[in-house]
């Protein structure tokens, strides 16, 4: 990962997300699982680098923490 990502992707690295997914989240200014509540599932899926595996992993973690994506309008 590029140096500008260091320190911003720690939570994603701990979760075990692949580098493309981590980069996509950091570029979208989503640094923690709790930040995912600001986006819809569709917005997350549209990020370049976010694959089905990463999204599935994030959904499981969010469910365990009783969090949800922002509602679609």
C-alpha positions as CSV (number, residue, x, y, z in Angstrom):
1,X,0.0,0.0,0.0
2,X,1.1,3.6,-0.6
3,X,2.4,5.5,2.4
4,X,-0.6,7.8,2.4
5,X,-2.8,4.8,3.4
6,X,-0.6,3.9,6.3
7,X,-2.4,4.5,9.6
8,X,-5.7,4.8,7.8
9,X,-6.3,1.1,7.0
10,X,-5.4,-0.4,10.3
11,X,-8.9,-1.6,11.1
12,X,-9.4,-3.0,7.6
13,X,-6.1,-4.8,7.8
14,X,-7.1,-6.3,11.2
15,X,-10.3,-7.6,9.6
16,X,-8.3,-9.2,6.9
17,X,-9.5,-7.3,3.9
18,X,-7.4,-7.5,0.7
19,X,-5.4,-4.5,-0.4
20,X,-7.8,-3.3,-3.2
21,X,-10.7,-3.3,-0.8
22,X,-8.7,-1.4,1.9
23,X,-7.6,1.2,-0.7
24,X,-11.2,1.6,-1.8
25,X,-12.4,2.2,1.7
26,X,-9.6,4.7,2.6
27,X,-10.1,6.6,-0.7
28,X,-13.8,6.9,0.3
29,X,-12.8,8.2,3.7
30,X,-14.2,5.1,5.4
31,X,-11.6,4.3,8.1
32,X,-13.6,2.2,10.6
33,X,-16.5,-0.2,10.6
34,X,-18.6,2.4,12.2
35,X,-18.0,4.7,9.2
36,X,-19.9,2.2,7.0
37,X,-23.2,3.4,8.5
38,X,-22.7,6.6,6.3
39,X,-23.0,4.7,3.0
40,X,-25.5,2.4,1.4
41,X,-24.7,-1.1,0.5
42,X,-25.0,-0.1,-3.2
43,X,-22.5,2.7,-2.7
44,X,-20.1,0.4,-1.0
45,X,-20.4,-2.2,-3.8
46,X,-19.7,0.5,-6.4
47,X,-16.3,1.3,-5.0
48,X,-13.5,0.2,-7.3
49,X,-11.7,-2.7,-5.5
50,X,-14.7,-3.8,-3.4
51,X,-15.3,-7.4,-4.2
52,X,-18.1,-9.8,-3.1
53,X,-15.8,-11.4,-0.5
54,X,-14.9,-8.1,1.2
55,X,-18.5,-7.0,1.2
56,X,-19.7,-10.3,2.7
57,X,-17.0,-10.0,5.4
58,X,-18.0,-6.4,6.3
59,X,-21.7,-7.4,6.5
60,X,-20.9,-10.2,9.0
61,X,-18.9,-7.8,11.1
62,X,-21.5,-5.1,11.0
63,X,-24.3,-7.6,11.9
64,X,-22.2,-8.7,14.9
65,X,-21.9,-5.1,16.0
66,X,-25.6,-4.5,15.4
67,X,-24.9,-1.9,12.7
68,X,-26.4,-1.4,9.3
69,X,-25.7,0.4,6.1
70,X,-27.5,3.7,5.4
71,X,-31.0,3.0,3.9
72,X,-31.4,3.3,0.2
73,X,-33.7,6.2,-0.8
